[in-house]
Amino acid sequence: MADDNGTNSLEYGTPCFEKYTKVRCIGAGTYGRVYEAKDRVSGEVVALKKIKTLNESEGVPVTTLREIVALKSLRHPNLVGMKGIVVSKQKDEDDEDEDDPKGGGSTSQDTRSDYANGSIFLVLEFVAHDLTGLLQSNHSFSDLAIKYIMRQLLEGLQYMHDRDVLHRDIKTSNILLTPAYVVKLADYGLARTLRSNSKLTNKVVTLWYRAPELLLGSTDYDASVDMWSVGLVLLFLGRPLFAAKTEAEQMVKITDVCGTLFDDVNGISHLPHYDKFLGSDKARASDLRRMMYRKAMERNVTLPHGFIELLDKLLQIDPKRRFNPAQALNSDYFKVHHPQLVPGDAPTMLPPITEANCHEMAARKLKKEGSQAVINGADLNKKKLHDKANAVLSVVEHTKKRPPSKPLYVTD
């Protein structure tokens, strides 16, 4: 559609998927897939998040509607931006793979609408990396880089929380990063506003990053659930402290470290699952600080000034005692700056990330391929040893079958 200046502009809902060329898939999940794509005309690289085929009986998921609302209303340098929404006229190969488990996608045309068989795509700004992909690729983050990343994450969340919007899925794979370490918080499918009177669900946030009040069944929580997740991102930048497989096991791991003294759990003792998980527990003091100092000594590293104090305030079991973004940004951890880290500015001496585009899916694929290569190498070595052993055995058997040789000299 042409604007007043006669140039083409992309508006929400404009059905012009064909203007993009897919480069590669960079993410996948229950929502669909995310692709790196390029504008055929301008050459601009974007991310296309495929939502769902339009003719599915249940319609567009509510999580998608929430994400669109959030992306259209939230504008901040550290939140990923949406450029538009496009619709494809027909299913592509990826749609057929997802919808037809046998791989025989239907080729029939729906005559009711040109777009009845198509898919919805969110057009998002493309960001080269996510934290999970970089961590799985063994990228090393300096103290300066970690502080800069955390400051931007908190500034983005402060903007959201000031507008009564919860993210509810803070984790390293949703924290995107440019080569210059600019943070872009992504994935707003679980985002909710606190301005409505509707009940909230506690089945949010990836388990390893889930706050205690959610594990205990709270449905009237607030933005502090995001701050618990921020604490776990800060902790070694994504190496999970509480990595469990079930909610019960997760709660045990949390209380083993964060304690169960009265002051620690008083604010959550009214929640539905409190007696189930904590009712019979003996009171234990928090072990977080001692554990962090011990790990630092084992690794022969010095923890940055204010790091443990900030972490302790973010990982408070009682949500009312947990820091909010403004308090966290005002903590000693951020008050004591590196010489290169001026408040409000980007670091001047932080080297750019030089790795190729690195996302969780790509890192996981490379890791799997590496493991398979090791297995294949072991199998090849095993085969070589087996062939060598068979050759030796063949020589031995052949030697046994030969008649004894006559002596060259006969002595009396």
BARODO-549902 format. One record per residue (C-alpha): residue number from 0; residue in one letter; x negated, y, z negated. Coordinates in steps of 0.02 Angstrom, whole numbers, plus 50000, padded with zeros to 5 digits. Example, Ala and Ser with C-alpha at 12.3 -4.5 7.8 and 13.67 -1.06 7.14 Angstrom:
<atoms>
+-----+-----+-------+-------+-------+
!   n ! res !     x !     y !     z !
+-----+-----+-------+-------+-------+
!   0 !   a ! 49385 ! 49775 ! 49610 !
!   1 !   s ! 49316 ! 49947 ! 49643 !
+-----+-----+-------+-------+-------+
</atoms>
This chain:
<atoms>
+-----+-----+-------+-------+-------+
!   n ! res !     x !     y !     z !
+-----+-----+-------+-------+-------+
!   0 !   m ! 50000 ! 50000 ! 50000 !
!   1 !   a ! 49932 ! 50170 ! 50049 !
!   2 !   d ! 49916 ! 50306 ! 49919 !
!   3 !   d ! 49936 ! 50495 ! 49946 !
!   4 !   n ! 49762 ! 50503 ! 50020 !
!   5 !   g ! 49800 ! 50369 ! 50148 !
!   6 !   t ! 49686 ! 50240 ! 50067 !
!   7 !   n ! 49737 ! 50067 ! 50014 !
!   8 !   s ! 49767 ! 50038 ! 49829 !
!   9 !   l ! 49805 ! 49879 ! 49735 !
!  10 !   e ! 49962 ! 49887 ! 49629 !
!  11 !   y ! 50029 ! 49762 ! 49504 !
!  12 !   g ! 50128 ! 49629 ! 49595 !
!  13 !   t ! 50056 ! 49666 ! 49767 !
!  14 !   p ! 50055 ! 49496 ! 49856 !
!  15 !   c ! 49884 ! 49509 ! 49938 !
!  16 !   f ! 49786 ! 49358 ! 49876 !
!  17 !   e ! 49716 ! 49336 ! 50051 !
!  18 !   k ! 49605 ! 49490 ! 50028 !
!  19 !   y ! 49492 ! 49384 ! 49914 !
!  20 !   t ! 49375 ! 49240 ! 49951 !
!  21 !   k ! 49343 ! 49115 ! 49811 !
!  22 !   v ! 49160 ! 49089 ! 49770 !
!  23 !   r ! 49166 ! 48958 ! 49632 !
!  24 !   c ! 49264 ! 48901 ! 49481 !
!  25 !   i ! 49192 ! 48974 ! 49319 !
!  26 !   g ! 49322 ! 48916 ! 49193 !
!  27 !   a ! 49465 ! 48795 ! 49167 !
!  28 !   g ! 49595 ! 48761 ! 49034 !
!  29 !   t ! 49779 ! 48730 ! 49001 !
!  30 !   y ! 49822 ! 48897 ! 49084 !
!  31 !   g ! 49741 ! 48851 ! 49250 !
!  32 !   r ! 49573 ! 48904 ! 49317 !
!  33 !   v ! 49463 ! 49058 ! 49331 !
!  34 !   y ! 49365 ! 49091 ! 49491 !
!  35 !   e ! 49227 ! 49207 ! 49540 !
!  36 !   a ! 49291 ! 49289 ! 49700 !
!  37 !   k ! 49243 ! 49425 ! 49821 !
!  38 !   d ! 49347 ! 49560 ! 49905 !
!  39 !   r ! 49338 ! 49524 ! 50092 !
!  40 !   v ! 49333 ! 49710 ! 50135 !
!  41 !   s ! 49237 ! 49800 ! 49997 !
!  42 !   g ! 49129 ! 49654 ! 49941 !
!  43 !   e ! 49175 ! 49687 ! 49759 !
!  44 !   v ! 49155 ! 49535 ! 49648 !
!  45 !   v ! 49304 ! 49500 ! 49534 !
!  46 !   a ! 49372 ! 49360 ! 49425 !
!  47 !   l ! 49535 ! 49278 ! 49481 !
!  48 !   k ! 49630 ! 49194 ! 49340 !
!  49 !   k ! 49757 ! 49075 ! 49415 !
!  50 !   i ! 49910 ! 49062 ! 49305 !
!  51 !   k ! 50039 ! 48944 ! 49375 !
!  52 !   t ! 50132 ! 48893 ! 49532 !
!  53 !   l ! 50288 ! 48998 ! 49551 !
!  54 !   n ! 50412 ! 48858 ! 49584 !
!  55 !   e ! 50385 ! 48765 ! 49420 !
!  56 !   s ! 50550 ! 48744 ! 49330 !
!  57 !   e ! 50494 ! 48819 ! 49165 !
!  58 !   g ! 50437 ! 48981 ! 49246 !
!  59 !   v ! 50290 ! 49090 ! 49197 !
!  60 !   p ! 50222 ! 49044 ! 49024 !
!  61 !   v ! 50253 ! 49166 ! 48883 !
!  62 !   t ! 50065 ! 49169 ! 48849 !
!  63 !   t ! 50040 ! 49238 ! 49025 !
!  64 !   l ! 50170 ! 49374 ! 48999 !
!  65 !   r ! 50086 ! 49423 ! 48835 !
!  66 !   e ! 49916 ! 49428 ! 48918 !
!  67 !   i ! 49979 ! 49540 ! 49058 !
!  68 !   v ! 50060 ! 49659 ! 48933 !
!  69 !   a ! 49900 ! 49665 ! 48830 !
!  70 !   l ! 49788 ! 49692 ! 48980 !
!  71 !   k ! 49898 ! 49833 ! 49048 !
!  72 !   s ! 49912 ! 49924 ! 48882 !
!  73 !   l ! 49735 ! 49904 ! 48811 !
!  74 !   r ! 49595 ! 50005 ! 48890 !
!  75 !   h ! 49426 ! 50001 ! 48805 !
!  76 !   p ! 49246 ! 49982 ! 48866 !
!  77 !   n ! 49227 ! 49820 ! 48767 !
!  78 !   l ! 49390 ! 49738 ! 48823 !
!  79 !   v ! 49395 ! 49652 ! 48993 !
!  80 !   g ! 49496 ! 49754 ! 49117 !
!  81 !   m ! 49634 ! 49698 ! 49235 !
!  82 !   k ! 49631 ! 49766 ! 49413 !
!  83 !   g ! 49798 ! 49695 ! 49468 !
!  84 !   i ! 49907 ! 49543 ! 49497 !
!  85 !   v ! 49913 ! 49451 ! 49663 !
!  86 !   v ! 50016 ! 49306 ! 49729 !
!  87 !   s ! 49965 ! 49174 ! 49855 !
!  88 !   k ! 50091 ! 49119 ! 49986 !
!  89 !   q ! 50052 ! 48934 ! 49970 !
!  90 !   k ! 49963 ! 48811 ! 49860 !
!  91 !   d ! 49778 ! 48789 ! 49887 !
!  92 !   e ! 49681 ! 48627 ! 49864 !
!  93 !   d ! 49658 ! 48662 ! 49679 !
!  94 !   d ! 49846 ! 48676 ! 49654 !
!  95 !   e ! 49873 ! 48507 ! 49735 !
!  96 !   d ! 49740 ! 48427 ! 49626 !
!  97 !   e ! 49823 ! 48493 ! 49468 !
!  98 !   d ! 50004 ! 48460 ! 49514 !
!  99 !   d ! 49985 ! 48292 ! 49600 !
! 100 !   p ! 49880 ! 48167 ! 49502 !
! 101 !   k ! 49868 ! 48054 ! 49655 !
! 102 !   g ! 49795 ! 48194 ! 49759 !
! 103 !   g ! 49933 ! 48188 ! 49890 !
! 104 !   g ! 49999 ! 48364 ! 49876 !
! 105 !   s ! 50161 ! 48401 ! 49967 !
! 106 !   t ! 50147 ! 48494 ! 50130 !
! 107 !   s ! 50332 ! 48536 ! 50145 !
! 108 !   q ! 50379 ! 48720 ! 50153 !
! 109 !   d ! 50505 ! 48800 ! 50035 !
! 110 !   t ! 50617 ! 48905 ! 50147 !
! 111 !   r ! 50692 ! 49004 ! 50003 !
! 112 !   s ! 50541 ! 49120 ! 49989 !
! 113 !   d ! 50374 ! 49149 ! 50072 !
! 114 !   y ! 50296 ! 49139 ! 49899 !
! 115 !   a ! 50398 ! 48996 ! 49822 !
! 116 !   n ! 50251 ! 48875 ! 49833 !
! 117 !   g ! 50117 ! 48999 ! 49785 !
! 118 !   s ! 50020 ! 49043 ! 49630 !
! 119 !   i ! 50001 ! 49197 ! 49521 !
! 120 !   f ! 49826 ! 49267 ! 49497 !
! 121 !   l ! 49768 ! 49400 ! 49375 !
! 122 !   v ! 49629 ! 49504 ! 49454 !
! 123 !   l ! 49503 ! 49542 ! 49317 !
! 124 !   e ! 49334 ! 49626 ! 49313 !
! 125 !   f ! 49196 ! 49497 ! 49337 !
! 126 !   v ! 49071 ! 49477 ! 49196 !
! 127 !   a ! 48915 ! 49373 ! 49226 !
! 128 !   h ! 48901 ! 49277 ! 49061 !
! 129 !   d ! 48991 ! 49218 ! 48906 !
! 130 !   l ! 48908 ! 49186 ! 48738 !
! 131 !   t ! 48945 ! 49000 ! 48737 !
! 132 !   g ! 48866 ! 48976 ! 48908 !
! 133 !   l ! 48710 ! 49072 ! 48856 !
! 134 !   l ! 48694 ! 48978 ! 48691 !
! 135 !   q ! 48714 ! 48810 ! 48777 !
! 136 !   s ! 48581 ! 48864 ! 48901 !
! 137 !   n ! 48463 ! 48895 ! 48752 !
! 138 !   h ! 48458 ! 49083 ! 48779 !
! 139 !   s ! 48371 ! 49164 ! 48631 !
! 140 !   f ! 48453 ! 49317 ! 48553 !
! 141 !   s ! 48344 ! 49440 ! 48457 !
! 142 !   d ! 48406 ! 49524 ! 48298 !
! 143 !   l ! 48428 ! 49683 ! 48398 !
! 144 !   a ! 48534 ! 49595 ! 48530 !
! 145 !   i ! 48643 ! 49512 ! 48398 !
! 146 !   k ! 48673 ! 49677 ! 48309 !
! 147 !   y ! 48717 ! 49764 ! 48472 !
! 148 !   i ! 48837 ! 49624 ! 48524 !
! 149 !   m ! 48923 ! 49621 ! 48354 !
! 150 !   r ! 48942 ! 49811 ! 48350 !
! 151 !   q ! 49030 ! 49811 ! 48519 !
! 152 !   l ! 49142 ! 49665 ! 48470 !
! 153 !   l ! 49196 ! 49756 ! 48312 !
! 154 !   e ! 49227 ! 49918 ! 48408 !
! 155 !   g ! 49338 ! 49827 ! 48531 !
! 156 !   l ! 49434 ! 49742 ! 48390 !
! 157 !   q ! 49451 ! 49906 ! 48295 !
! 158 !   y ! 49535 ! 49980 ! 48450 !
! 159 !   m ! 49656 ! 49831 ! 48458 !
! 160 !   h ! 49694 ! 49826 ! 48272 !
! 161 !   d ! 49724 ! 50014 ! 48265 !
! 162 !   r ! 49864 ! 49979 ! 48391 !
! 163 !   d ! 49931 ! 49834 ! 48286 !
! 164 !   v ! 49876 ! 49702 ! 48413 !
! 165 !   l ! 49798 ! 49538 ! 48356 !
! 166 !   h ! 49685 ! 49441 ! 48474 !
! 167 !   r ! 49704 ! 49272 ! 48384 !
! 168 !   d ! 49573 ! 49179 ! 48484 !
! 169 !   i ! 49404 ! 49256 ! 48445 !
! 170 !   k ! 49265 ! 49134 ! 48490 !
! 171 !   t ! 49102 ! 49138 ! 48583 !
! 172 !   s ! 49175 ! 49078 ! 48749 !
! 173 !   n ! 49296 ! 49226 ! 48749 !
! 174 !   i ! 49156 ! 49352 ! 48721 !
! 175 !   l ! 49089 ! 49397 ! 48893 !
! 176 !   l ! 48922 ! 49483 ! 48917 !
! 177 !   t ! 48844 ! 49581 ! 49059 !
! 178 !   p ! 48657 ! 49567 ! 49097 !
! 179 !   a ! 48637 ! 49732 ! 49000 !
! 180 !   y ! 48720 ! 49655 ! 48845 !
! 181 !   v ! 48884 ! 49749 ! 48865 !
! 182 !   v ! 49022 ! 49651 ! 48777 !
! 183 !   k ! 49191 ! 49619 ! 48860 !
! 184 !   l ! 49317 ! 49529 ! 48750 !
! 185 !   a ! 49428 ! 49416 ! 48857 !
! 186 !   d ! 49579 ! 49299 ! 48855 !
! 187 !   y ! 49733 ! 49381 ! 48780 !
! 188 !   g ! 49851 ! 49233 ! 48801 !
! 189 !   l ! 49875 ! 49221 ! 48612 !
! 190 !   a ! 49875 ! 49409 ! 48579 !
! 191 !   r ! 50025 ! 49473 ! 48480 !
! 192 !   t ! 50086 ! 49638 ! 48414 !
! 193 !   l ! 50128 ! 49663 ! 48231 !
! 194 !   r ! 50261 ! 49791 ! 48275 !
! 195 !   s ! 50394 ! 49659 ! 48308 !
! 196 !   n ! 50490 ! 49570 ! 48171 !
! 197 !   s ! 50473 ! 49398 ! 48249 !
! 198 !   k ! 50385 ! 49260 ! 48152 !
! 199 !   l ! 50207 ! 49218 ! 48194 !
! 200 !   t ! 50142 ! 49042 ! 48218 !
! 201 !   n ! 49992 ! 48975 ! 48123 !
! 202 !   k ! 49944 ! 48863 ! 48270 !
! 203 !   v ! 49826 ! 48991 ! 48343 !
! 204 !   v ! 49637 ! 49015 ! 48352 !
! 205 !   t ! 49520 ! 48872 ! 48399 !
! 206 !   l ! 49501 ! 48758 ! 48247 !
! 207 !   w ! 49318 ! 48797 ! 48210 !
! 208 !   y ! 49359 ! 48984 ! 48204 !
! 209 !   r ! 49527 ! 48970 ! 48114 !
! 210 !   a ! 49553 ! 49069 ! 47954 !
! 211 !   p ! 49601 ! 48980 ! 47791 !
! 212 !   e ! 49774 ! 49061 ! 47782 !
! 213 !   l ! 49815 ! 48988 ! 47952 !
! 214 !   l ! 49759 ! 48815 ! 47897 !
! 215 !   l ! 49871 ! 48833 ! 47745 !
! 216 !   g ! 50025 ! 48872 ! 47848 !
! 217 !   s ! 50041 ! 49062 ! 47840 !
! 218 !   t ! 50165 ! 49143 ! 47962 !
! 219 !   d ! 50151 ! 49322 ! 47898 !
! 220 !   y ! 49965 ! 49351 ! 47921 !
! 221 !   d ! 49883 ! 49507 ! 47988 !
! 222 !   a ! 49728 ! 49563 ! 48085 !
! 223 !   s ! 49614 ! 49486 ! 47953 !
! 224 !   v ! 49627 ! 49318 ! 48046 !
! 225 !   d ! 49523 ! 49397 ! 48184 !
! 226 !   m ! 49393 ! 49456 ! 48058 !
! 227 !   w ! 49365 ! 49279 ! 47991 !
! 228 !   s ! 49327 ! 49225 ! 48169 !
! 229 !   v ! 49207 ! 49373 ! 48189 !
! 230 !   g ! 49112 ! 49311 ! 48036 !
! 231 !   l ! 49087 ! 49142 ! 48118 !
! 232 !   v ! 49028 ! 49223 ! 48280 !
! 233 !   l ! 48902 ! 49324 ! 48179 !
! 234 !   l ! 48840 ! 49168 ! 48092 !
! 235 !   f ! 48694 ! 49118 ! 48203 !
! 236 !   l ! 48795 ! 49189 ! 48348 !
! 237 !   g ! 48905 ! 49041 ! 48386 !
! 238 !   r ! 48826 ! 48891 ! 48300 !
! 239 !   p ! 48981 ! 48837 ! 48204 !
! 240 !   l ! 48968 ! 48826 ! 48015 !
! 241 !   f ! 49135 ! 48739 ! 47994 !
! 242 !   a ! 49141 ! 48611 ! 48134 !
! 243 !   a ! 49279 ! 48487 ! 48092 !
! 244 !   k ! 49400 ! 48379 ! 48191 !
! 245 !   t ! 49556 ! 48402 ! 48084 !
! 246 !   e ! 49635 ! 48546 ! 47987 !
! 247 !   a ! 49612 ! 48453 ! 47821 !
! 248 !   e ! 49427 ! 48422 ! 47856 !
! 249 !   q ! 49408 ! 48603 ! 47911 !
! 250 !   m ! 49481 ! 48666 ! 47747 !
! 251 !   v ! 49364 ! 48554 ! 47647 !
! 252 !   k ! 49212 ! 48620 ! 47740 !
! 253 !   i ! 49268 ! 48800 ! 47709 !
! 254 !   t ! 49295 ! 48780 ! 47522 !
! 255 !   d ! 49132 ! 48683 ! 47501 !
! 256 !   v ! 49041 ! 48839 ! 47560 !
! 257 !   c ! 49156 ! 48983 ! 47513 !
! 258 !   g ! 49213 ! 48918 ! 47344 !
! 259 !   t ! 49379 ! 48893 ! 47255 !
! 260 !   l ! 49365 ! 49009 ! 47105 !
! 261 !   f ! 49527 ! 49097 ! 47054 !
! 262 !   d ! 49474 ! 49262 ! 47132 !
! 263 !   d ! 49430 ! 49172 ! 47294 !
! 264 !   v ! 49596 ! 49082 ! 47318 !
! 265 !   n ! 49722 ! 49188 ! 47221 !
! 266 !   g ! 49781 ! 49275 ! 47379 !
! 267 !   i ! 49823 ! 49112 ! 47468 !
! 268 !   s ! 49891 ! 49006 ! 47324 !
! 269 !   h ! 50072 ! 49041 ! 47378 !
! 270 !   l ! 50051 ! 48968 ! 47552 !
! 271 !   p ! 50145 ! 48809 ! 47604 !
! 272 !   h ! 49996 ! 48690 ! 47616 !
! 273 !   y ! 49897 ! 48757 ! 47467 !
! 274 !   d ! 49940 ! 48613 ! 47350 !
! 275 !   k ! 49909 ! 48486 ! 47487 !
! 276 !   f ! 49733 ! 48548 ! 47524 !
! 277 !   l ! 49676 ! 48640 ! 47367 !
! 278 !   g ! 49796 ! 48603 ! 47225 !
! 279 !   s ! 49689 ! 48469 ! 47144 !
! 280 !   d ! 49520 ! 48549 ! 47182 !
! 281 !   k ! 49404 ! 48594 ! 47040 !
! 282 !   a ! 49350 ! 48776 ! 47039 !
! 283 !   r ! 49184 ! 48799 ! 47129 !
! 284 !   a ! 49082 ! 48956 ! 47156 !
! 285 !   s ! 49038 ! 49014 ! 47330 !
! 286 !   d ! 48880 ! 48933 ! 47399 !
! 287 !   l ! 48869 ! 49043 ! 47554 !
! 288 !   r ! 48726 ! 49158 ! 47501 !
! 289 !   r ! 48618 ! 49017 ! 47430 !
! 290 !   m ! 48648 ! 48912 ! 47586 !
! 291 !   m ! 48599 ! 49055 ! 47701 !
! 292 !   y ! 48438 ! 49092 ! 47606 !
! 293 !   r ! 48394 ! 48907 ! 47605 !
! 294 !   k ! 48421 ! 48892 ! 47793 !
! 295 !   a ! 48317 ! 49049 ! 47822 !
! 296 !   m ! 48173 ! 48977 ! 47720 !
! 297 !   e ! 48183 ! 48811 ! 47813 !
! 298 !   r ! 48170 ! 48902 ! 47979 !
! 299 !   n ! 48040 ! 49024 ! 47915 !
! 300 !   v ! 48142 ! 49176 ! 47968 !
! 301 !   t ! 48188 ! 49337 ! 47879 !
! 302 !   l ! 48372 ! 49381 ! 47878 !
! 303 !   p ! 48410 ! 49561 ! 47932 !
! 304 !   h ! 48450 ! 49685 ! 47794 !
! 305 !   g ! 48635 ! 49680 ! 47753 !
! 306 !   f ! 48668 ! 49522 ! 47854 !
! 307 !   i ! 48719 ! 49408 ! 47710 !
! 308 !   e ! 48821 ! 49545 ! 47626 !
! 309 !   l ! 48920 ! 49575 ! 47786 !
! 310 !   l ! 48943 ! 49389 ! 47817 !
! 311 !   d ! 49006 ! 49365 ! 47639 !
! 312 !   k ! 49136 ! 49503 ! 47663 !
! 313 !   l ! 49197 ! 49430 ! 47827 !
! 314 !   l ! 49210 ! 49251 ! 47761 !
! 315 !   q ! 49320 ! 49290 ! 47611 !
! 316 !   i ! 49451 ! 49154 ! 47585 !
! 317 !   d ! 49575 ! 49284 ! 47522 !
! 318 !   p ! 49620 ! 49387 ! 47678 !
! 319 !   k ! 49655 ! 49543 ! 47573 !
! 320 !   r ! 49472 ! 49544 ! 47518 !
! 321 !   r ! 49407 ! 49525 ! 47695 !
! 322 !   f ! 49324 ! 49672 ! 47784 !
! 323 !   n ! 49418 ! 49757 ! 47926 !
! 324 !   p ! 49322 ! 49820 ! 48081 !
! 325 !   a ! 49294 ! 49995 ! 48011 !
! 326 !   q ! 49223 ! 49927 ! 47848 !
! 327 !   a ! 49112 ! 49806 ! 47941 !
! 328 !   l ! 49045 ! 49942 ! 48056 !
! 329 !   n ! 49009 ! 50049 ! 47902 !
! 330 !   s ! 48912 ! 49909 ! 47815 !
! 331 !   d ! 48726 ! 49914 ! 47778 !
! 332 !   y ! 48696 ! 49789 ! 47918 !
! 333 !   f ! 48738 ! 49925 ! 48045 !
! 334 !   k ! 48675 ! 50072 ! 47943 !
! 335 !   v ! 48497 ! 50007 ! 47951 !
! 336 !   h ! 48456 ! 50023 ! 48135 !
! 337 !   h ! 48312 ! 49962 ! 48238 !
! 338 !   p ! 48211 ! 50107 ! 48310 !
! 339 !   q ! 48285 ! 50067 ! 48481 !
! 340 !   l ! 48466 ! 50056 ! 48420 !
! 341 !   v ! 48543 ! 50229 ! 48408 !
! 342 !   p ! 48723 ! 50227 ! 48343 !
! 343 !   g ! 48845 ! 50237 ! 48488 !
! 344 !   d ! 48713 ! 50207 ! 48621 !
! 345 !   a ! 48644 ! 50055 ! 48710 !
! 346 !   p ! 48472 ! 49993 ! 48654 !
! 347 !   t ! 48332 ! 50067 ! 48757 !
! 348 !   m ! 48210 ! 49923 ! 48735 !
! 349 !   l ! 48325 ! 49773 ! 48754 !
! 350 !   p ! 48269 ! 49671 ! 48905 !
! 351 !   p ! 48409 ! 49623 ! 49024 !
! 352 !   i ! 48475 ! 49445 ! 49033 !
! 353 !   t ! 48391 ! 49370 ! 49185 !
! 354 !   e ! 48477 ! 49200 ! 49189 !
! 355 !   a ! 48594 ! 49163 ! 49333 !
! 356 !   n ! 48780 ! 49186 ! 49298 !
! 357 !   c ! 48806 ! 49079 ! 49144 !
! 358 !   h ! 48979 ! 49029 ! 49082 !
! 359 !   e ! 49032 ! 48889 ! 48966 !
! 360 !   m ! 49097 ! 48779 ! 49107 !
! 361 !   a ! 48937 ! 48793 ! 49210 !
! 362 !   a ! 48826 ! 48762 ! 49057 !
! 363 !   r ! 48928 ! 48609 ! 49010 !
! 364 !   k ! 48915 ! 48544 ! 49188 !
! 365 !   l ! 48726 ! 48568 ! 49192 !
! 366 !   k ! 48710 ! 48482 ! 49024 !
! 367 !   k ! 48813 ! 48335 ! 49087 !
! 368 !   e ! 48710 ! 48326 ! 49246 !
! 369 !   g ! 48550 ! 48331 ! 49142 !
! 370 !   s ! 48611 ! 48189 ! 49031 !
! 371 !   q ! 48659 ! 48088 ! 49184 !
! 372 !   a ! 48486 ! 48120 ! 49260 !
! 373 !   v ! 48406 ! 48052 ! 49101 !
! 374 !   i ! 48517 ! 47898 ! 49109 !
! 375 !   n ! 48480 ! 47874 ! 49293 !
! 376 !   g ! 48293 ! 47892 ! 49259 !
! 377 !   a ! 48302 ! 47765 ! 49119 !
! 378 !   d ! 48398 ! 47645 ! 49232 !
! 379 !   l ! 48267 ! 47669 ! 49370 !
! 380 !   n ! 48123 ! 47636 ! 49250 !
! 381 !   k ! 48215 ! 47483 ! 49184 !
! 382 !   k ! 48237 ! 47419 ! 49361 !
! 383 !   k ! 48052 ! 47447 ! 49400 !
! 384 !   l ! 48001 ! 47352 ! 49243 !
! 385 !   h ! 48123 ! 47213 ! 49286 !
! 386 !   d ! 48055 ! 47200 ! 49464 !
! 387 !   k ! 47876 ! 47199 ! 49399 !
! 388 !   a ! 47916 ! 47064 ! 49273 !
! 389 !   n ! 47999 ! 46958 ! 49408 !
! 390 !   a ! 47845 ! 46978 ! 49519 !
! 391 !   v ! 47730 ! 46920 ! 49379 !
! 392 !   l ! 47842 ! 46771 ! 49340 !
! 393 !   s ! 47846 ! 46726 ! 49525 !
! 394 !   v ! 47655 ! 46723 ! 49531 !
! 395 !   v ! 47647 ! 46616 ! 49374 !
! 396 !   e ! 47775 ! 46491 ! 49444 !
! 397 !   h ! 47682 ! 46484 ! 49610 !
! 398 !   t ! 47519 ! 46450 ! 49518 !
! 399 !   k ! 47596 ! 46306 ! 49421 !
! 400 !   k ! 47654 ! 46221 ! 49581 !
! 401 !   r ! 47482 ! 46224 ! 49668 !
! 402 !   p ! 47374 ! 46067 ! 49656 !
! 403 !   p ! 47216 ! 46085 ! 49551 !
! 404 !   s ! 47069 ! 46143 ! 49655 !
! 405 !   k ! 46917 ! 46029 ! 49682 !
! 406 !   p ! 46753 ! 46082 ! 49602 !
! 407 !   l ! 46628 ! 46161 ! 49720 !
! 408 !   y ! 46483 ! 46061 ! 49647 !
! 409 !   v ! 46485 ! 45881 ! 49589 !
! 410 !   t ! 46363 ! 45840 ! 49453 !
! 411 !   d ! 46306 ! 45668 ! 49399 !
+-----+-----+-------+-------+-------+
</atoms>
